[in-house]
């Protein structure tokens, strides 16, 4: 009798999982999987990484470490994570700059409206769908926020593997994807994890990094990473930081641009909510230097530029201009 009950439960969980995935794809997500919430297999690596100081000024990662290592502790009663991928690749890595223009380079993920807002709304609709499929289910949504180990959960949900540059690589789309997570107490059937590491002996991402930020495959010293410097770094740049930024105003795509999986499989997104906004994709540096907090908030308050804020973007613009040929060091 107990065996029959368990078989029925598993069949029902599988049926519900199929329906949740169908609804997720209907909502506009490009891929979806379901992950279990056991202890993070990379917990010891996280401890070593934090102890080495590679997190720089991102002190919140120390506070979040316990939950990142034990994702079941993030939401009381959570059973699984419904993990989604959304393609944000725009094709060209340069939206149209001309030589000599006073513009800086911006990572592709920031060319649209703030993905936290776009995907946050979409994940909330997915959480509503989960409640419709599993009445009474409780859920929490996360988009690159909170103590959620998104890449590890995505790998566990069968969506791809973590490359040497620490990016989640989907074998069908590459790594230009946003990861969204819905933690839920709904009884859903998890997917098998993606076990293969398809990077092989390739070192393209490591060798292309303009600041040699990778200490080893899978180990990033954030303090040398352009994305960290232009987005997360607290305070002004020293001379080395300023030189490392180069012509990147916000973020960096170098390690993704050279990845063979992106070269071969990345395709431009057709997501209407992730359309390119040219004032973000190719911002005027001089205008950023002159912009006051109020006008900055009006222009960029719903964009990723809000993360470093007006002072951080002024710092970045100043560095990019100083790095231009002919500028004074």
C-alpha positions in Angstrom: 0.0 0.0 0.0 2.8 2.5 1.0 4.6 1.7 -2.3 1.4 2.4 -4.3 0.9 5.7 -2.4 4.5 6.8 -3.1 4.2 5.9 -6.8 1.0 7.9 -7.1 2.7 10.9 -5.3 5.6 10.8 -7.7 3.3 10.5 -10.7 1.4 13.6 -9.5 4.6 15.5 -8.9 5.8 14.7 -12.4 2.5 15.8 -13.9 2.6 19.1 -12.0 6.3 19.7 -13.0 5.4 19.3 -16.7 2.6 21.8 -16.3 4.8 24.3 -14.4 7.4 24.1 -17.1 4.8 24.6 -19.8 3.5 27.7 -18.1 7.0 29.1 -17.6 7.7 28.8 -21.4 4.4 30.5 -22.1 5.4 33.4 -19.9 8.5 34.0 -22.1 11.3 32.1 -20.3 13.6 30.4 -22.7 14.4 27.3 -20.6 13.2 26.0 -17.2 14.3 23.2 -14.9 13.6 22.1 -11.3 16.4 21.6 -8.8 16.6 20.0 -5.4 17.9 22.1 -2.4 20.5 19.9 -0.8 23.8 21.4 0.4 25.8 23.2 -2.2 28.6 21.0 -3.6 30.8 24.1 -3.9 30.5 25.1 -0.3 34.2 24.5 0.5 35.2 26.5 -2.6 33.1 29.4 -1.5 34.7 29.4 2.0 38.2 29.4 0.4 37.2 32.2 -2.0 35.9 34.4 0.7 38.9 33.7 3.0 41.3 34.8 0.2 39.6 38.2 0.0 38.5 37.7 -3.6 35.1 39.2 -2.9 36.6 42.7 -2.5 34.1 45.1 -1.0 31.1 42.8 -1.5 30.8 42.1 2.2 27.2 41.0 1.8 28.6 37.7 0.4 30.1 36.9 3.7 26.7 37.5 5.4 25.0 35.3 2.9 27.5 32.5 2.9 25.6 30.1 5.1 22.4 30.2 3.0 24.4 30.0 -0.2 25.9 26.8 1.1 22.5 25.5 2.3 19.8 26.9 0.0 17.1 25.0 1.8 17.5 27.6 4.6 16.6 30.5 2.4 12.9 29.9 2.5 11.3 27.9 5.4 9.6 24.8 4.0 11.0 25.1 0.5 11.3 21.8 -1.3 12.6 22.7 -4.8 13.8 25.6 -6.9 12.1 26.3 -10.3 15.0 27.7 -12.3 14.6 29.7 -15.5 16.9 31.0 -18.2 16.2 34.1 -20.3 18.3 34.9 -23.3 19.5 38.5 -23.5 22.0 38.3 -26.3 21.7 41.1 -28.8 23.9 39.9 -31.6 26.6 42.5 -32.1 28.9 43.2 -29.2 29.1 46.8 -30.2 25.8 48.7 -30.7 27.3 51.1 -33.2 30.1 53.2 -31.7 32.3 55.1 -34.2 36.0 55.6 -33.7 36.7 58.7 -31.5 33.2 58.9 -30.1 33.1 59.9 -26.4 31.2 56.7 -25.4 32.1 53.8 -23.2 31.5 50.1 -23.6 28.6 48.5 -21.7 28.0 44.8 -21.1 25.1 43.5 -23.1 23.0 42.5 -20.1 22.6 46.2 -19.3 21.5 47.4 -22.8 17.8 47.0 -21.8 15.6 48.1 -18.9 16.6 46.7 -15.6 16.3 42.9 -15.8 15.5 42.7 -12.1 12.3 44.5 -12.9 11.5 42.7 -16.1 12.1 39.2 -14.8 10.8 40.0 -11.4 7.4 40.6 -12.8 7.6 37.5 -14.9 8.7 35.3 -12.0 5.8 36.6 -9.9 3.5 35.5 -12.7 5.2 32.1 -12.6 4.7 31.9 -8.8 1.0 32.6 -9.4 0.9 29.8 -11.9 2.5 27.4 -9.4 -0.2 28.3 -6.9 -2.9 27.5 -9.5 -1.3 24.2 -10.3 -0.6 23.4 -6.6 -3.2 25.1 -4.5 -1.8 26.6 -1.3 1.8 26.5 -2.5 4.1 29.2 -1.1 6.9 30.7 -3.2 9.6 33.3 -3.2 11.1 34.8 -6.4 14.7 35.8 -6.8 16.5 37.6 -9.7 20.2 37.9 -9.0 19.5 39.0 -5.5 19.5 37.5 -2.0 21.6 34.5 -0.9 20.6 32.3 -3.8 23.4 30.2 -5.6 21.7 30.7 -9.0 24.4 29.0 -11.2 24.6 26.0 -8.9 20.9 25.6 -8.9 20.7 26.0 -12.7 23.3 23.2 -13.1 21.4 21.1 -10.6 18.2 21.7 -12.6 19.8 20.3 -15.8 20.1 23.7 -17.6 23.9 23.7 -18.2 27.3 23.6 -16.6 29.5 26.2 -14.9 32.3 27.2 -17.1 35.9 28.2 -16.3 34.8 31.8 -16.2 32.1 31.0 -13.6 29.3 31.6 -16.1 26.4 29.1 -16.5 26.7 27.7 -20.0 23.5 26.4 -21.7 24.5 24.0 -24.5 21.7 25.4 -26.6 22.2 29.1 -26.0 25.6 29.8 -24.5 26.0 32.0 -21.4 24.2 35.3 -22.3 21.2 34.4 -20.1 19.6 35.7 -17.0 18.9 33.2 -14.3 15.6 33.5 -12.4 14.7 31.3 -9.4 11.4 30.5 -7.7 11.8 28.7 -4.4 8.6 26.8 -3.5 7.2 24.3 -1.1 5.2 22.7 -3.9 5.7 19.0 -4.4 7.4 19.0 -7.8 9.6 16.4 -9.5 13.2 17.6 -9.8 15.3 17.2 -13.0 18.5 15.3 -13.3 21.6 17.6 -12.9 23.8 18.5 -15.8 26.8 16.4 -15.0 29.1 17.0 -18.0 31.7 19.7 -18.2 31.9 20.6 -21.9 34.6 23.2 -21.6 37.3 20.5 -22.0 40.8 21.9 -22.4 39.5 25.3 -23.8 41.0 28.3 -22.0 39.6 31.1 -24.3 37.8 32.9 -21.5 40.8 32.8 -19.1 43.4 33.9 -21.7 41.2 36.7 -23.0 40.6 38.4 -19.7 42.2 41.9 -20.1 43.0 42.1 -16.4 44.1 38.5 -15.7 41.3 38.3 -13.1 41.1 34.5 -13.1 43.5 33.1 -10.5 42.7 29.6 -11.8 39.9 27.9 -13.8 36.8 28.6 -11.9 38.5 31.0 -9.5 37.9 34.8 -10.1 39.6 37.5 -8.1 36.8 40.0 -8.3 39.1 42.8 -7.3 40.6 42.7 -10.8 37.4 42.0 -12.6 36.1 44.9 -14.7 32.5 44.1 -14.0 33.2 44.2 -10.3 35.2 47.4 -10.5 32.5 49.3 -12.5 29.5 48.0 -10.7 30.2 46.6 -7.2 33.4 48.3 -6.1 32.8 50.8 -3.3 34.8 54.0 -3.5 37.1 55.7 -5.9 39.5 53.9 -8.2 43.2 53.9 -7.6 45.6 54.1 -10.5 45.7 50.4 -11.2 41.9 50.1 -11.0 41.5 53.0 -13.5 43.9 51.4 -16.0 42.1 48.0 -15.6 38.8 49.5 -16.5 40.0 50.4 -20.0 37.1 51.5 -22.1 34.5 49.6 -20.2 32.0 52.0 -18.7 29.8 49.3 -17.1 30.4 45.6 -16.8 32.5 43.5 -19.3 31.7 40.8 -21.8 35.2 39.8 -22.9 35.2 36.3 -21.4 31.7 35.6 -22.9 32.5 37.1 -26.3 35.3 34.6 -26.9 33.6 31.5 -25.5 33.1 29.0 -28.4 29.7 28.1 -27.0 28.5 31.7 -27.5 30.3 32.0 -30.9 28.5 28.9 -32.2 25.1 28.9 -30.4 24.2 32.4 -29.0 21.3 33.9 -31.0 19.8 37.3 -30.6 16.9 37.5 -28.2 13.4 38.1 -29.5 12.1 39.2 -26.1 10.2 42.4 -26.5 10.8 43.5 -22.9 14.6 43.3 -23.4 14.8 45.6 -26.4 18.0 47.7 -26.7 17.8 51.2 -25.3 20.5 53.2 -27.0 21.0 55.7 -24.3 22.2 52.8 -22.1 23.9 50.7 -24.8 26.0 53.6 -26.0 25.8 56.3 -23.3 27.5 59.7 -23.8 30.4 60.0 -21.3 30.4 63.8 -21.1 26.6 63.8 -20.3 27.2 61.3 -17.4 29.8 63.6 -15.9 27.4 66.5 -16.0 24.3 64.7 -14.9 22.8 65.7 -11.5 21.3 63.1 -9.2 17.7 64.1 -10.1 18.2 63.9 -13.8 20.2 60.7 -13.5 17.3 59.1 -11.6 14.8 60.2 -14.2 17.0 58.9 -17.1 18.5 55.7 -15.6 16.4 54.8 -12.5 14.9 51.8 -14.3 18.2 50.6 -15.7 21.2 48.6 -14.3 23.1 52.0 -14.1 21.2 52.5 -10.9 23.3 50.0 -9.1 26.5 52.1 -9.0 24.4 55.2 -9.0 25.3 58.7 -10.2 28.6 58.9 -8.4 29.7 55.4 -9.5 28.9 56.2 -13.1 30.7 59.5 -12.9 33.7 57.6 -11.5 33.5 55.1 -14.4 33.1 57.8 -17.1 36.1 59.7 -15.7 38.2 56.5 -15.8 37.2 55.7 -19.4 38.0 59.2 -20.6 41.3 59.2 -18.8 42.2 55.9 -20.6 41.6 57.3 -24.0 44.6 57.7 -26.3 46.0 61.2 -25.9 44.5 61.7 -22.5 46.7 62.6 -19.6 47.5 59.7 -17.3 
